[in-house]
């Protein structure tokens, strides 16, 4: 459910084995239905479970991570509440004001130091992005590594949002 108790449909569920960090790729029914419910099958083991809500503007909730969940048969996780977040959005462009598509987006929670799993991890074909972030200090990384054209430098932005925030046009400097 959301932070206000409303069911959230379309939450993606991922399971990572604690022993080796590998994602369990064959989860059946790995998402919530219209009433926010889910039933999935995971092989026995110890997992970190991620519940990734739909990307903004559908919701501004942040991924919930349950660590060290022991699966050894049928378990009921009860009602899970997605943490409330803020939406950070912007437009990534060149110095000539041309949009830059497919820039990798990464958010680091400055309180925990952990990577925030995102529903969308790249800018759109028009250079736009919108991501939900925790309600504390975060580091937004716009990584242009691997783009064939244009060749631009990556950028790091540290911020502490107190509301949904549009960063406007973010110009990536020419790279080499």
Secondary structure, 3 states (H helix, E strand, C coil): CCCCCCCCCCCEEEEEECCCCCECCCCECCECCCCCCCCCECCCEEEEEEEECCCCCCCCECCEEEEEEEECCCCCCCCCCCCEEEEEEEEEECCCCCECCCCEEEEEECCCCCECCCCCCECCCCCEEEEEEECCCEEEEEECCCCCCCCECCEEEEECCCCCEEEEEEECCECC
